[in-house]
């Protein structure tokens, strides 16, 4: 009886061992999801990143990676807590997130130049342009059409907002100036391959302009046009200019451009990196004595 019991125990133990090994060796499904926490400030090399500055990064990740049915049971989740990301998704998506964050770290010094122009159209010109409220992406040709139409009518007004240059992920306040002017808080996030820019634009006078918070992803050489509502007695100013009183339909143009550090340095200090041939230095200076 004792021998039979021992044999049964051994057989049961072997069965359990065999079963556990079999389970462990089974490959996980391709859509299996795992959980990970990403310390974004540390991963992208920006220790002072704020939760507010994290928003465009999260939006960039959402635009780069396809999450299936967020907040549905058993599917993907992406939640922010302070400046960290808590993500439940597939291993492939985790790899993509890591690549996006690594690219942000590599391009943490990339800057974005943002140019903006405020156009105010009379009703007739506005109807001819067939613009619809909201935001739309336009190319340089369409931008030129809007500007030319604005200049062609004496009833239309336009003002350039001073260009702003910011680091990718940071924000800038762009304003027409004056107590009754308009202003926007803008953030720009650069894509992993630097082929697109995500703009986050929030007007500070939404009720006056008929515009709302805008998030747009622009490819290279694309501009953003935000078509607002009808404005009355809008005073727009610029440095060293008299205030302009304008009434009509509002269109705001934004043109972002990625500024590579080498290009910025060359523009500010042309020729700084050029090597000087000391042997021919005398020949380069008119009237100078030849080098010994």
C-alpha positions as CSV (number, residue, x, y, z in Angstrom):
1,X,0.0,0.0,0.0
2,X,2.8,2.3,0.9
3,X,4.7,1.6,-2.4
4,X,1.6,2.2,-4.4
5,X,1.1,5.6,-2.7
6,X,4.7,6.6,-3.4
7,X,4.4,5.6,-7.0
8,X,1.2,7.7,-7.3
9,X,2.9,10.7,-5.8
10,X,5.8,10.4,-8.2
11,X,3.5,10.0,-11.1
12,X,1.5,13.1,-10.0
13,X,4.7,15.1,-9.5
14,X,5.9,14.1,-13.0
15,X,2.6,15.0,-14.5
16,X,2.6,18.5,-12.9
17,X,6.2,19.1,-14.0
18,X,5.4,18.1,-17.5
19,X,2.3,20.3,-17.6
20,X,4.2,23.3,-16.2
21,X,7.0,23.0,-18.7
22,X,4.5,22.6,-21.5
23,X,2.7,25.8,-20.5
24,X,5.9,27.7,-20.2
25,X,7.0,26.7,-23.6
26,X,3.8,27.8,-25.3
27,X,4.5,31.0,-27.2
28,X,2.6,34.1,-26.2
29,X,-0.1,35.3,-28.6
30,X,1.1,38.1,-31.0
31,X,-1.5,40.4,-29.5
32,X,-0.6,39.7,-25.9
33,X,-0.4,42.9,-23.8
34,X,2.1,43.9,-21.2
35,X,2.3,46.8,-18.8
36,X,5.1,49.3,-18.6
37,X,5.8,52.7,-16.9
38,X,7.9,55.3,-18.9
39,X,9.7,58.0,-16.9
40,X,9.5,60.5,-19.8
41,X,11.7,63.3,-18.4
42,X,14.6,60.8,-17.8
43,X,14.1,59.0,-21.0
44,X,14.2,62.1,-23.3
45,X,16.9,63.9,-21.2
46,X,14.6,66.7,-20.0
47,X,14.6,66.4,-16.2
48,X,12.5,69.6,-15.7
49,X,9.7,68.5,-18.1
50,X,6.3,69.5,-16.7
51,X,3.0,67.6,-17.0
52,X,1.8,70.3,-19.3
53,X,4.7,69.9,-21.6
54,X,4.0,66.1,-21.6
55,X,0.7,66.6,-23.4
56,X,2.1,67.1,-27.0
57,X,4.4,64.1,-26.5
58,X,1.5,62.0,-25.6
59,X,-0.4,63.2,-28.6
60,X,2.6,62.5,-30.8
61,X,2.7,58.9,-29.4
62,X,-1.0,58.5,-30.1
63,X,-0.6,59.7,-33.7
64,X,2.4,57.5,-34.3
65,X,1.1,54.3,-32.8
66,X,-2.3,52.7,-33.3
67,X,-4.0,51.8,-30.0
68,X,-7.0,49.5,-30.3
69,X,-10.2,50.5,-28.6
70,X,-8.7,52.5,-25.7
71,X,-10.3,51.9,-22.3
72,X,-12.0,48.7,-23.5
73,X,-11.5,45.6,-21.4
74,X,-8.5,43.5,-22.4
75,X,-7.2,46.1,-24.9
76,X,-4.8,49.0,-24.9
77,X,-4.4,51.7,-22.3
78,X,-2.3,54.8,-22.1
79,X,-2.6,56.9,-19.0
80,X,-0.5,59.8,-17.8
81,X,0.4,60.3,-14.1
82,X,2.4,63.4,-13.4
83,X,5.2,63.2,-16.0
84,X,5.2,59.4,-16.5
85,X,3.3,57.2,-19.0
86,X,1.5,54.1,-17.8
87,X,0.9,51.9,-20.8
88,X,-0.8,48.5,-21.4
89,X,-0.2,47.4,-25.0
90,X,1.5,44.9,-27.2
91,X,5.3,44.3,-27.3
92,X,5.4,45.8,-30.8
93,X,3.8,49.0,-29.5
94,X,6.1,49.2,-26.6
95,X,9.0,49.0,-29.0
96,X,7.5,51.8,-31.0
97,X,7.0,54.0,-27.9
98,X,10.6,53.4,-26.9
99,X,11.8,54.5,-30.4
100,X,9.7,57.7,-30.3
101,X,11.1,58.6,-26.8
102,X,14.7,57.8,-28.0
103,X,14.2,60.0,-31.0
104,X,13.0,62.8,-28.8
105,X,16.1,62.4,-26.7
106,X,18.3,62.5,-29.8
107,X,16.5,65.6,-31.2
108,X,16.0,67.4,-27.9
109,X,18.0,70.3,-29.3
110,X,15.8,70.7,-32.4
111,X,14.0,74.0,-32.6
112,X,10.8,75.1,-34.4
113,X,10.4,78.5,-36.0
114,X,6.7,79.5,-36.1
115,X,5.5,82.3,-38.4
116,X,1.9,83.6,-38.1
117,X,-0.3,86.1,-39.9
118,X,-3.7,87.3,-39.0
119,X,-6.1,88.0,-41.9
120,X,-9.4,89.7,-41.5
121,X,-11.7,89.5,-44.6
122,X,-14.8,91.3,-45.6
123,X,-17.9,89.1,-46.0
124,X,-17.9,89.2,-49.8
125,X,-14.2,88.1,-50.1
126,X,-14.7,85.5,-47.4
127,X,-17.6,83.9,-49.3
128,X,-15.6,83.9,-52.6
129,X,-12.8,81.9,-50.9
130,X,-15.3,79.3,-49.7
131,X,-13.6,78.8,-46.3
132,X,-15.3,76.7,-43.7
133,X,-14.9,77.3,-39.9
134,X,-12.4,75.2,-38.1
135,X,-8.8,74.3,-39.2
136,X,-7.4,73.0,-42.4
137,X,-3.9,72.2,-43.8
138,X,-2.9,74.1,-46.8
139,X,0.2,74.3,-49.0
140,X,2.2,77.4,-49.9
141,X,0.1,77.9,-53.1
142,X,-3.2,78.1,-51.2
143,X,-1.6,80.3,-48.6
144,X,-0.5,82.7,-51.3
145,X,-4.0,82.8,-52.7
146,X,-5.4,83.8,-49.3
147,X,-2.8,86.5,-48.8
148,X,-3.3,87.9,-52.3
149,X,-7.1,88.0,-51.8
150,X,-6.6,89.8,-48.5
151,X,-4.3,92.4,-50.1
152,X,-6.6,92.9,-53.1
153,X,-9.4,94.5,-51.0
154,X,-9.2,97.7,-49.1
155,X,-11.8,96.3,-46.7
156,X,-9.5,93.5,-45.6
157,X,-6.7,93.8,-43.0
158,X,-3.6,91.8,-42.3
159,X,-0.8,91.8,-39.8
160,X,2.3,89.7,-39.3
161,X,3.0,88.4,-35.8
162,X,6.7,88.4,-34.9
163,X,8.3,85.0,-35.6
164,X,8.9,82.8,-32.6
165,X,11.6,80.1,-32.3
166,X,11.1,77.5,-29.6
167,X,12.6,74.2,-28.6
168,X,10.5,71.2,-29.7
169,X,8.1,70.4,-26.8
170,X,8.1,73.9,-25.4
171,X,5.5,76.6,-25.7
172,X,5.3,80.2,-27.0
173,X,2.9,83.0,-26.7
174,X,2.2,84.6,-30.0
175,X,0.2,87.9,-30.0
176,X,-0.9,90.7,-32.2
177,X,-0.1,93.0,-29.3
178,X,-2.2,95.7,-27.6
179,X,-4.9,95.4,-24.9
180,X,-7.5,94.5,-27.5
181,X,-5.3,92.2,-29.6
182,X,-5.3,88.5,-30.0
183,X,-2.9,85.9,-28.6
184,X,-2.4,82.1,-28.8
185,X,-0.4,79.7,-26.7
186,X,1.4,77.4,-29.1
187,X,3.4,74.1,-28.6
188,X,5.3,72.3,-31.3
189,X,6.4,68.7,-31.2
190,X,8.7,67.3,-33.9
191,X,8.1,63.8,-35.2
192,X,10.7,61.0,-34.7
193,X,11.9,61.3,-38.3
194,X,11.5,65.1,-38.4
195,X,9.1,64.7,-41.3
196,X,6.2,66.3,-39.5
197,X,5.3,68.8,-36.8
198,X,2.4,68.6,-34.4
199,X,1.0,72.0,-33.4
200,X,-1.1,72.5,-30.3
201,X,-2.8,75.9,-30.4
202,X,-5.0,77.4,-27.8
203,X,-6.5,80.9,-28.2
204,X,-6.7,83.1,-25.1
205,X,-9.7,84.9,-26.5
206,X,-11.7,82.0,-27.9
207,X,-15.1,83.8,-27.3
208,X,-14.0,86.8,-29.3
209,X,-12.6,84.9,-32.3
210,X,-14.8,81.9,-32.7
211,X,-11.8,79.6,-32.5
212,X,-11.1,76.7,-30.2
213,X,-8.2,74.6,-29.2
214,X,-6.6,73.1,-32.2
215,X,-4.3,70.1,-32.6
216,X,-2.9,69.5,-36.1
217,X,-0.2,67.3,-37.6
218,X,1.6,69.0,-40.4
219,X,3.8,67.3,-43.0
220,X,6.8,69.1,-44.5
221,X,5.9,72.3,-46.4
222,X,2.3,72.4,-45.0
223,X,0.8,75.4,-43.3
224,X,-2.2,75.6,-41.0
225,X,-5.2,77.9,-41.5
226,X,-7.6,78.4,-38.6
227,X,-10.9,79.9,-39.8
228,X,-12.7,81.7,-36.9
229,X,-15.9,83.6,-36.7
230,X,-16.8,87.2,-37.2
231,X,-14.9,89.7,-35.1
232,X,-15.9,93.3,-34.3
233,X,-13.6,96.2,-33.5
234,X,-10.5,94.0,-33.4
235,X,-7.4,96.2,-32.7
236,X,-4.3,94.6,-34.0
237,X,-0.9,96.1,-33.7
238,X,2.8,95.4,-34.4
239,X,6.0,96.8,-33.2
240,X,6.6,100.3,-34.6
241,X,3.2,100.5,-36.3
242,X,0.0,102.3,-35.6
243,X,-2.9,100.1,-34.3
244,X,-5.2,98.8,-37.0
245,X,-9.0,98.6,-36.4
246,X,-10.5,95.6,-38.2
247,X,-13.9,94.0,-38.4
248,X,-14.8,90.9,-40.4
249,X,-14.1,87.2,-40.8
250,X,-10.9,86.0,-39.1
251,X,-8.4,83.7,-40.6
252,X,-5.1,82.9,-38.8
253,X,-2.2,81.3,-40.7
254,X,0.6,79.4,-39.0
255,X,3.8,78.2,-40.8
256,X,6.1,76.0,-38.7
257,X,9.6,75.1,-39.8
258,X,12.1,72.8,-38.2
259,X,15.3,74.6,-37.5
260,X,18.4,72.3,-37.4
261,X,21.1,73.6,-35.0
262,X,23.7,73.7,-37.8
263,X,21.4,75.8,-40.0
264,X,20.6,78.2,-37.1
265,X,24.3,78.6,-36.3
266,X,25.2,79.2,-40.0
267,X,22.5,81.8,-40.3
268,X,23.7,83.7,-37.2
269,X,27.4,83.2,-37.7
270,X,28.1,82.5,-41.4
271,X,31.4,81.0,-42.2
272,X,32.1,80.2,-38.5
273,X,33.0,76.5,-39.3
274,X,35.0,77.2,-42.5
275,X,38.6,76.3,-42.2
276,X,41.1,79.1,-43.0
277,X,44.1,78.2,-45.1
278,X,46.9,80.0,-43.1
279,X,49.3,79.5,-46.0
280,X,47.1,81.6,-48.3
281,X,46.0,84.1,-45.8
282,X,48.1,86.8,-47.4
283,X,46.5,86.3,-50.8
284,X,43.0,86.5,-49.3
285,X,43.6,90.0,-48.0
286,X,44.0,92.6,-50.7
287,X,47.3,94.5,-50.3
288,X,48.6,92.2,-47.6
289,X,52.2,91.0,-47.7
290,X,52.7,87.4,-48.8
291,X,53.0,84.8,-46.1
292,X,56.6,83.8,-45.3
